[in-house]
Structures are given as structure tokens and as C-alpha cells.
Amino acid sequence: MAKTIGAYVNVALVDYDESMKNHLIELLKESLREQATEYIFENTWEVAENKRKLYKNEDGALLEMQDETNGDPSSSQISDPREILEVMTVSLTVKVEGISENNM
């Protein structure tokens, strides 16, 4: 049965360029290949980029800013504007299929 697996990484937008993107894609591919126990369909890799703003909550976790704030986050959501980080999220997915004993 075929399924899709994936991984993603956040990179500070100020550090992000085409060279960084290519490097991250290779690292994500290597990581997924090492973790996968299924057959990877190498021609099905898909890359997605998503520019986002993240902020630190009270517990120190990074959370995505919601669109409904319209760029004006409430004080209950963000305690310090320096805690906002613009990132590019690079995600990579690939289709895999489990290897059955009949295929061996």
C-alpha cells in the first residue's frame, strides 16, 4: 500500500537563499532515506516552501502567528516583539510503499 512520508525544517528568512534551499533538500532526503523502511519512489519527491512568522509563547515554544491578527498581534499573544522570527519552512514529501514478504 502506497503512502506519503515527509519532513520539514524552519530556517530564519534572513539566512535563506537558493543555495540554502538546495542544501536543506539534500539533508531532508538523506534523513528520510535513513528512516524509511519502505521502498521510496525516487521520482515522487515534492518540495514546498512556506514563509511564516513565528513567536515564542510563555513556555518558550515557537508558534505560528495567526492571520486574523492582521500584523497587529495582541499583547496576550506576544510578550516581546523581539520574540518574533520570520522563517521559511521547507518541507519535503515522497511516496513510499511497504515491502511485503511476497516481494522478497
N, CA, C and O atoms as CSV, one atom per row, in Angstrom:
chain,resi,resn,atom,element,x,y,z
A,1,MET,N,N,0.840,-1.176,0.000
A,1,MET,CA,C,0.000,0.000,0.000
A,1,MET,C,C,0.892,1.247,0.000
A,1,MET,O,O,1.788,1.371,0.835
A,2,ALA,N,N,0.648,2.154,-0.922
A,2,ALA,CA,C,1.445,3.376,-1.030
A,2,ALA,C,C,0.982,4.408,-0.008
A,2,ALA,O,O,-0.204,4.510,0.307
A,3,LYS,N,N,1.943,5.164,0.498
A,3,LYS,CA,C,1.647,6.264,1.411
A,3,LYS,C,C,2.685,7.345,1.199
A,3,LYS,O,O,3.646,7.153,0.454
A,4,THR,N,N,2.497,8.473,1.844
A,4,THR,CA,C,3.425,9.593,1.723
A,4,THR,C,C,4.069,9.858,3.070
A,4,THR,O,O,3.394,9.886,4.099
A,5,ILE,N,N,5.394,10.054,3.055
A,5,ILE,CA,C,6.113,10.456,4.258
A,5,ILE,C,C,6.766,11.804,3.982
A,5,ILE,O,O,6.940,12.193,2.827
A,6,GLY,N,N,7.123,12.508,5.039
A,6,GLY,CA,C,7.735,13.813,4.821
A,6,GLY,C,C,8.471,14.322,6.042
A,6,GLY,O,O,8.436,13.739,7.126
A,7,ALA,N,N,9.138,15.439,5.809
A,7,ALA,CA,C,9.883,16.115,6.869
A,7,ALA,C,C,9.928,17.594,6.512
A,7,ALA,O,O,9.724,17.975,5.359
A,8,TYR,N,N,10.199,18.422,7.517
A,8,TYR,CA,C,10.310,19.854,7.258
A,8,TYR,C,C,11.335,20.469,8.191
A,8,TYR,O,O,11.707,19.884,9.208
A,9,VAL,N,N,11.784,21.665,7.823
A,9,VAL,CA,C,12.720,22.407,8.655
A,9,VAL,C,C,12.415,23.890,8.494
A,9,VAL,O,O,12.044,24.344,7.411
A,10,ASN,N,N,12.576,24.640,9.581
A,10,ASN,CA,C,12.424,26.097,9.565
A,10,ASN,C,C,13.794,26.744,9.518
A,10,ASN,O,O,14.705,26.345,10.243
A,11,VAL,N,N,13.936,27.754,8.652
A,11,VAL,CA,C,15.184,28.493,8.522
A,11,VAL,C,C,14.861,29.973,8.638
A,11,VAL,O,O,13.900,30.452,8.036
A,12,ALA,N,N,15.655,30.694,9.407
A,12,ALA,CA,C,15.454,32.140,9.505
A,12,ALA,C,C,15.480,32.742,8.108
A,12,ALA,O,O,16.370,32.437,7.314
A,13,LEU,N,N,14.515,33.587,7.810
A,13,LEU,CA,C,14.372,34.154,6.477
A,13,LEU,C,C,15.618,34.926,6.049
A,13,LEU,O,O,15.970,34.922,4.869
A,14,VAL,N,N,16.284,35.583,6.988
A,14,VAL,CA,C,17.481,36.351,6.645
A,14,VAL,C,C,18.623,35.453,6.162
A,14,VAL,O,O,19.508,35.917,5.444
A,15,ASP,N,N,18.611,34.178,6.548
A,15,ASP,CA,C,19.661,33.233,6.157
A,15,ASP,C,C,19.286,32.402,4.935
A,15,ASP,O,O,20.094,31.602,4.464
A,16,TYR,N,N,18.078,32.578,4.417
A,16,TYR,CA,C,17.548,31.689,3.382
A,16,TYR,C,C,17.842,32.212,1.977
A,16,TYR,O,O,17.570,33.370,1.658
A,17,ASP,N,N,18.407,31.328,1.139
A,17,ASP,CA,C,18.609,31.628,-0.274
A,17,ASP,C,C,18.547,30.310,-1.048
A,17,ASP,O,O,18.306,29.256,-0.460
A,18,GLU,N,N,18.763,30.368,-2.351
A,18,GLU,CA,C,18.660,29.168,-3.192
A,18,GLU,C,C,19.677,28.099,-2.789
A,18,GLU,O,O,19.360,26.910,-2.794
A,19,SER,N,N,20.884,28.512,-2.443
A,19,SER,CA,C,21.914,27.571,-2.015
A,19,SER,C,C,21.498,26.852,-0.727
A,19,SER,O,O,21.668,25.639,-0.599
A,20,MET,N,N,20.952,27.616,0.220
A,20,MET,CA,C,20.475,27.031,1.483
A,20,MET,C,C,19.340,26.051,1.207
A,20,MET,O,O,19.298,24.963,1.780
A,21,LYS,N,N,18.420,26.442,0.326
A,21,LYS,CA,C,17.291,25.572,-0.025
A,21,LYS,C,C,17.793,24.237,-0.571
A,21,LYS,O,O,17.344,23.180,-0.128
A,22,ASN,N,N,18.726,24.276,-1.535
A,22,ASN,CA,C,19.247,23.044,-2.123
A,22,ASN,C,C,19.941,22.167,-1.085
A,22,ASN,O,O,19.799,20.944,-1.106
A,23,HIS,N,N,20.680,22.783,-0.190
A,23,HIS,CA,C,21.362,22.045,0.873
A,23,HIS,C,C,20.344,21.375,1.806
A,23,HIS,O,O,20.502,20.210,2.172
A,24,LEU,N,N,19.317,22.110,2.180
A,24,LEU,CA,C,18.292,21.552,3.070
A,24,LEU,C,C,17.554,20.390,2.420
A,24,LEU,O,O,17.263,19.390,3.076
A,25,ILE,N,N,17.253,20.520,1.140
A,25,ILE,CA,C,16.555,19.444,0.439
A,25,ILE,C,C,17.383,18.167,0.465
A,25,ILE,O,O,16.847,17.086,0.711
A,26,GLU,N,N,18.680,18.279,0.214
A,26,GLU,CA,C,19.540,17.097,0.248
A,26,GLU,C,C,19.600,16.490,1.646
A,26,GLU,O,O,19.584,15.267,1.790
A,27,LEU,N,N,19.670,17.329,2.672
A,27,LEU,CA,C,19.686,16.819,4.053
A,27,LEU,C,C,18.374,16.125,4.408
A,27,LEU,O,O,18.380,15.070,5.043
A,28,LEU,N,N,17.250,16.713,4.000
A,28,LEU,CA,C,15.949,16.103,4.277
A,28,LEU,C,C,15.792,14.779,3.537
A,28,LEU,O,O,15.261,13.819,4.096
A,29,LYS,N,N,16.245,14.717,2.291
A,29,LYS,CA,C,16.189,13.460,1.535
A,29,LYS,C,C,17.009,12.378,2.236
A,29,LYS,O,O,16.550,11.248,2.406
A,30,GLU,N,N,18.217,12.734,2.637
A,30,GLU,CA,C,19.086,11.774,3.324
A,30,GLU,C,C,18.439,11.274,4.610
A,30,GLU,O,O,18.483,10.081,4.911
A,31,SER,N,N,17.845,12.181,5.358
A,31,SER,CA,C,17.195,11.807,6.605
A,31,SER,C,C,16.018,10.859,6.359
A,31,SER,O,O,15.871,9.859,7.061
A,32,LEU,N,N,15.186,11.167,5.370
A,32,LEU,CA,C,14.043,10.305,5.081
A,32,LEU,C,C,14.488,8.940,4.562
A,32,LEU,O,O,13.879,7.922,4.890
A,33,ARG,N,N,15.535,8.914,3.763
A,33,ARG,CA,C,16.053,7.624,3.266
A,33,ARG,C,C,16.546,6.755,4.415
A,33,ARG,O,O,16.338,5.542,4.415
A,34,GLU,N,N,17.200,7.375,5.395
A,34,GLU,CA,C,17.719,6.624,6.544
A,34,GLU,C,C,16.596,6.089,7.425
A,34,GLU,O,O,16.718,5.008,8.000
A,35,GLN,N,N,15.512,6.838,7.532
A,35,GLN,CA,C,14.417,6.451,8.425
A,35,GLN,C,C,13.410,5.498,7.783
A,35,GLN,O,O,12.755,4.722,8.479
A,36,ALA,N,N,13.288,5.557,6.468
A,36,ALA,CA,C,12.255,4.780,5.782
A,36,ALA,C,C,12.582,3.293,5.790
A,36,ALA,O,O,13.713,2.890,5.521
A,37,THR,N,N,11.586,2.497,6.099
A,37,THR,CA,C,11.719,1.046,5.986
A,37,THR,C,C,11.010,0.566,4.727
A,37,THR,O,O,11.094,-0.611,4.375
A,38,GLU,N,N,10.311,1.474,4.045
A,38,GLU,CA,C,9.576,1.146,2.839
A,38,GLU,C,C,10.402,1.518,1.597
A,38,GLU,O,O,11.413,2.215,1.679
A,39,TYR,N,N,9.932,1.028,0.457
A,39,TYR,CA,C,10.555,1.378,-0.825
A,39,TYR,C,C,10.195,2.821,-1.164
A,39,TYR,O,O,9.018,3.182,-1.140
A,40,ILE,N,N,11.183,3.646,-1.478
A,40,ILE,CA,C,10.966,5.052,-1.811
A,40,ILE,C,C,10.883,5.196,-3.325
A,40,ILE,O,O,11.775,4.753,-4.049
A,41,PHE,N,N,9.810,5.815,-3.796
A,41,PHE,CA,C,9.670,6.138,-5.209
A,41,PHE,C,C,10.430,7.436,-5.465
A,41,PHE,O,O,9.895,8.524,-5.253
A,42,GLU,N,N,11.668,7.322,-5.916
A,42,GLU,CA,C,12.583,8.464,-6.040
A,42,GLU,C,C,12.078,9.562,-6.972
A,42,GLU,O,O,12.512,10.708,-6.858
A,43,ASN,N,N,11.179,9.239,-7.883
A,43,ASN,CA,C,10.672,10.256,-8.810
A,43,ASN,C,C,9.461,11.022,-8.264
A,43,ASN,O,O,8.815,11.770,-8.997
A,44,THR,N,N,9.158,10.832,-6.975
A,44,THR,CA,C,7.968,11.489,-6.403
A,44,THR,C,C,8.296,12.530,-5.337
A,44,THR,O,O,7.404,12.949,-4.599
A,45,TRP,N,N,9.556,12.956,-5.239
A,45,TRP,CA,C,9.918,13.978,-4.252
A,45,TRP,C,C,9.181,15.275,-4.569
A,45,TRP,O,O,9.131,15.698,-5.724
A,46,GLU,N,N,8.612,15.902,-3.548
A,46,GLU,CA,C,7.945,17.199,-3.717
A,46,GLU,C,C,8.431,18.155,-2.636
A,46,GLU,O,O,8.469,17.818,-1.453
A,47,VAL,N,N,8.803,19.359,-3.072
A,47,VAL,CA,C,9.308,20.387,-2.174
A,47,VAL,C,C,8.272,21.500,-2.085
A,47,VAL,O,O,7.697,21.904,-3.096
A,48,ALA,N,N,8.038,21.990,-0.874
A,48,ALA,CA,C,7.147,23.133,-0.671
A,48,ALA,C,C,7.856,24.143,0.231
A,48,ALA,O,O,8.565,23.773,1.167
A,49,GLU,N,N,7.650,25.411,-0.069
A,49,GLU,CA,C,8.199,26.493,0.745
A,49,GLU,C,C,7.039,27.309,1.298
A,49,GLU,O,O,6.054,27.558,0.604
A,50,ASN,N,N,7.165,27.717,2.543
A,50,ASN,CA,C,6.102,28.487,3.181
A,50,ASN,C,C,6.740,29.540,4.092
A,50,ASN,O,O,7.345,29.205,5.110
A,51,LYS,N,N,6.600,30.799,3.720
A,51,LYS,CA,C,7.131,31.902,4.532
A,51,LYS,C,C,6.139,32.168,5.663
A,51,LYS,O,O,4.946,32.360,5.426
A,52,ARG,N,N,6.655,32.177,6.903
A,52,ARG,CA,C,5.786,32.349,8.071
A,52,ARG,C,C,6.454,33.230,9.110
A,52,ARG,O,O,7.663,33.461,9.073
A,53,LYS,N,N,5.644,33.713,10.032
A,53,LYS,CA,C,6.146,34.414,11.215
A,53,LYS,C,C,5.820,33.557,12.429
A,53,LYS,O,O,4.679,33.138,12.627
A,54,LEU,N,N,6.839,33.307,13.232
A,54,LEU,CA,C,6.669,32.535,14.457
A,54,LEU,C,C,6.950,33.427,15.650
A,54,LEU,O,O,7.709,34.390,15.547
A,55,TYR,N,N,6.343,33.111,16.777
A,55,TYR,CA,C,6.606,33.853,18.008
A,55,TYR,C,C,6.768,32.878,19.154
A,55,TYR,O,O,6.255,31.759,19.114
A,56,LYS,N,N,7.484,33.311,20.171
A,56,LYS,CA,C,7.666,32.489,21.366
A,56,LYS,C,C,6.513,32.725,22.320
A,56,LYS,O,O,6.161,33.866,22.616
A,57,ASN,N,N,5.919,31.624,22.804
A,57,ASN,CA,C,4.877,31.770,23.820
A,57,ASN,C,C,5.526,31.792,25.210
A,57,ASN,O,O,6.751,31.807,25.331
A,58,GLU,N,N,4.706,31.795,26.235
A,58,GLU,CA,C,5.222,31.882,27.604
A,58,GLU,C,C,6.120,30.714,27.974
A,58,GLU,O,O,7.002,30.850,28.821
A,59,ASP,N,N,5.898,29.555,27.337
A,59,ASP,CA,C,6.694,28.359,27.627
A,59,ASP,C,C,7.957,28.277,26.787
A,59,ASP,O,O,8.744,27.344,26.950
A,60,GLY,N,N,8.169,29.244,25.885
A,60,GLY,CA,C,9.350,29.254,25.043
A,60,GLY,C,C,9.202,28.495,23.737
A,60,GLY,O,O,10.152,28.409,22.959
A,61,ALA,N,N,8.006,27.937,23.485
A,61,ALA,CA,C,7.768,27.207,22.237
A,61,ALA,C,C,7.460,28.191,21.117
A,61,ALA,O,O,6.817,29.216,21.342
A,62,LEU,N,N,7.924,27.876,19.905
A,62,LEU,CA,C,7.632,28.719,18.749
A,62,LEU,C,C,6.288,28.329,18.162
A,62,LEU,O,O,6.048,27.159,17.862
A,63,LEU,N,N,5.413,29.310,17.998
A,63,LEU,CA,C,4.090,29.099,17.440
A,63,LEU,C,C,3.884,30.022,16.257
A,63,LEU,O,O,4.483,31.095,16.184
A,64,GLU,N,N,3.032,29.604,15.328
A,64,GLU,CA,C,2.757,30.423,14.152
A,64,GLU,C,C,1.782,31.539,14.515
A,64,GLU,O,O,0.805,31.330,15.235
A,65,MET,N,N,2.078,32.734,13.994
A,65,MET,CA,C,1.160,33.851,14.198
A,65,MET,C,C,-0.069,33.614,13.343
A,65,MET,O,O,0.046,33.183,12.195
A,66,GLN,N,N,-1.230,33.889,13.882
A,66,GLN,CA,C,-2.476,33.684,13.162
A,66,GLN,C,C,-2.767,34.853,12.238
A,66,GLN,O,O,-2.473,36.000,12.575
A,67,ASP,N,N,-3.349,34.569,11.063
A,67,ASP,CA,C,-3.658,35.601,10.084
A,67,ASP,C,C,-4.642,36.640,10.616
A,67,ASP,O,O,-4.581,37.806,10.226
A,68,GLU,N,N,-5.537,36.231,11.492
A,68,GLU,CA,C,-6.555,37.173,11.968
A,68,GLU,C,C,-5.989,38.316,12.800
A,68,GLU,O,O,-6.710,39.268,13.097
A,69,THR,N,N,-4.698,38.244,13.188
A,69,THR,CA,C,-4.108,39.356,13.926
A,69,THR,C,C,-3.809,40.529,13.005
A,69,THR,O,O,-3.597,41.643,13.483
A,70,ASN,N,N,-3.788,40.300,11.668
A,70,ASN,CA,C,-3.540,41.343,10.668
A,70,ASN,C,C,-2.277,42.139,10.960
A,70,ASN,O,O,-2.257,43.361,10.808
A,71,GLY,N,N,-1.234,41.452,11.375
A,71,GLY,CA,C,0.035,42.118,11.620
A,71,GLY,C,C,0.076,42.916,12.904
A,71,GLY,O,O,1.075,43.579,13.184
A,72,ASP,N,N,-0.978,42.870,13.684
A,72,ASP,CA,C,-1.033,43.605,14.948
A,72,ASP,C,C,-1.306,42.624,16.077
A,72,ASP,O,O,-2.424,42.563,16.589
A,73,PRO,N,N,-0.291,41.851,16.472
A,73,PRO,CA,C,-0.506,40.830,17.488
A,73,PRO,C,C,-0.916,41.442,18.825
A,73,PRO,O,O,-0.427,42.501,19.220
A,74,SER,N,N,-1.808,40.762,19.498
A,74,SER,CA,C,-2.253,41.249,20.800
A,74,SER,C,C,-1.188,41.015,21.850
A,74,SER,O,O,-0.352,40.124,21.697
A,75,SER,N,N,-1.207,41.782,22.888
A,75,SER,CA,C,-0.198,41.645,23.938
A,75,SER,C,C,-0.325,40.314,24.659
A,75,SER,O,O,0.649,39.834,25.239
A,76,SER,N,N,-1.509,39.707,24.633
A,76,SER,CA,C,-1.657,38.408,25.280
A,76,SER,C,C,-1.001,37.311,24.453
A,76,SER,O,O,-0.682,36.244,24.979
A,77,GLN,N,N,-0.796,37.565,23.150
A,77,GLN,CA,C,-0.213,36.557,22.290
A,77,GLN,C,C,1.318,36.638,22.296
A,77,GLN,O,O,1.989,35.608,22.346
A,78,ILE,N,N,1.866,37.840,22.247
A,78,ILE,CA,C,3.308,38.021,22.168
A,78,ILE,C,C,3.742,38.996,23.247
A,78,ILE,O,O,3.242,40.118,23.322
A,79,SER,N,N,4.681,38.559,24.085
A,79,SER,CA,C,5.118,39.398,25.185
A,79,SER,C,C,6.170,40.412,24.764
A,79,SER,O,O,6.262,41.485,25.361
A,80,ASP,N,N,6.963,40.095,23.747
A,80,ASP,CA,C,8.057,40.962,23.331
A,80,ASP,C,C,8.187,40.879,21.819
A,80,ASP,O,O,8.387,39.788,21.287
A,81,PRO,N,N,8.079,42.003,21.108
A,81,PRO,CA,C,8.151,41.945,19.648
A,81,PRO,C,C,9.472,41.396,19.124
A,81,PRO,O,O,9.535,40.951,17.978
A,82,ARG,N,N,10.528,41.415,19.934
A,82,ARG,CA,C,11.797,40.828,19.517
A,82,ARG,C,C,11.725,39.312,19.474
A,82,ARG,O,O,12.623,38.660,18.941
A,83,GLU,N,N,10.665,38.747,20.031
A,83,GLU,CA,C,10.486,37.302,20.053
A,83,GLU,C,C,9.851,36.785,18.761
A,83,GLU,O,O,9.577,35.589,18.656
A,84,ILE,N,N,9.612,37.648,17.784
A,84,ILE,CA,C,9.036,37.244,16.504
A,84,ILE,C,C,10.168,36.870,15.556
A,84,ILE,O,O,11.163,37.587,15.453
A,85,LEU,N,N,10.011,35.750,14.869
A,85,LEU,CA,C,11.022,35.261,13.941
A,85,LEU,C,C,10.363,34.969,12.596
A,85,LEU,O,O,9.419,34.183,12.518
A,86,GLU,N,N,10.865,35.607,11.539
A,86,GLU,CA,C,10.388,35.301,10.196
A,86,GLU,C,C,11.181,34.117,9.681
A,86,GLU,O,O,12.412,34.139,9.681
A,87,VAL,N,N,10.473,33.071,9.237
A,87,VAL,CA,C,11.131,31.851,8.785
A,87,VAL,C,C,10.589,31.415,7.433
A,87,VAL,O,O,9.490,31.784,7.020
A,88,MET,N,N,11.400,30.621,6.769
A,88,MET,CA,C,10.950,29.884,5.597
A,88,MET,C,C,10.893,28.430,6.020
A,88,MET,O,O,11.897,27.859,6.445
A,89,THR,N,N,9.719,27.835,5.903
A,89,THR,CA,C,9.563,26.420,6.203
A,89,THR,C,C,9.710,25.654,4.897
A,89,THR,O,O,8.935,25.850,3.961
A,90,VAL,N,N,10.705,24.785,4.841
A,90,VAL,CA,C,10.938,23.958,3.663
A,90,VAL,C,C,10.481,22.551,4.033
A,90,VAL,O,O,10.996,21.943,4.972
A,91,SER,N,N,9.507,22.045,3.282
A,91,SER,CA,C,9.023,20.696,3.552
A,91,SER,C,C,9.245,19.822,2.327
A,91,SER,O,O,9.214,20.293,1.190
A,92,LEU,N,N,9.466,18.561,2.581
A,92,LEU,CA,C,9.763,17.593,1.541
A,92,LEU,C,C,8.912,16.354,1.779
A,92,LEU,O,O,8.881,15.824,2.890
A,93,THR,N,N,8.223,15.891,0.744
A,93,THR,CA,C,7.432,14.663,0.851
A,93,THR,C,C,7.839,13.720,-0.272
A,93,THR,O,O,8.371,14.139,-1.300
A,94,VAL,N,N,7.575,12.433,-0.047
A,94,VAL,CA,C,7.866,11.410,-1.049
A,94,VAL,C,C,6.897,10.248,-0.829
A,94,VAL,O,O,6.475,9.974,0.295
A,95,LYS,N,N,6.557,9.579,-1.917
A,95,LYS,CA,C,5.686,8.411,-1.823
A,95,LYS,C,C,6.536,7.173,-1.573
A,95,LYS,O,O,7.615,7.008,-2.142
A,96,VAL,N,N,6.019,6.311,-0.708
A,96,VAL,CA,C,6.696,5.061,-0.366
A,96,VAL,C,C,5.690,3.921,-0.415
A,96,VAL,O,O,4.478,4.133,-0.353
A,97,GLU,N,N,6.213,2.727,-0.526
A,97,GLU,CA,C,5.346,1.541,-0.480
A,97,GLU,C,C,6.010,0.494,0.368
A,97,GLU,O,O,7.202,0.222,0.225
A,98,GLY,N,N,5.221,-0.104,1.269
A,98,GLY,CA,C,5.739,-1.136,2.134
A,98,GLY,C,C,6.224,-2.345,1.343
A,98,GLY,O,O,5.662,-2.691,0.304
A,99,ILE,N,N,7.262,-2.970,1.844
A,99,ILE,CA,C,7.816,-4.163,1.190
A,99,ILE,C,C,7.222,-5.382,1.873
A,99,ILE,O,O,7.465,-5.623,3.055
A,100,SER,N,N,6.453,-6.140,1.131
A,100,SER,CA,C,5.837,-7.343,1.716
A,100,SER,C,C,6.779,-8.524,1.538
A,100,SER,O,O,7.705,-8.467,0.729
A,101,GLU,N,N,6.547,-9.584,2.285
A,101,GLU,CA,C,7.384,-10.782,2.193
A,101,GLU,C,C,7.224,-11.451,0.834
A,101,GLU,O,O,8.121,-12.170,0.392
A,102,ASN,N,N,6.091,-11.225,0.165
A,102,ASN,CA,C,5.864,-11.794,-1.153
A,102,ASN,C,C,6.779,-11.167,-2.197
A,102,ASN,O,O,7.075,-11.798,-3.211
A,103,ASN,N,N,7.242,-9.913,-1.963
A,103,ASN,CA,C,8.090,-9.220,-2.910
A,103,ASN,C,C,9.569,-9.584,-2.740
A,103,ASN,O,O,10.392,-9.203,-3.572
A,104,MET,N,N,9.913,-10.301,-1.697
A,104,MET,CA,C,11.316,-10.601,-1.429
A,104,MET,C,C,11.795,-11.792,-2.194
A,104,MET,O,O,12.960,-12.174,-2.077
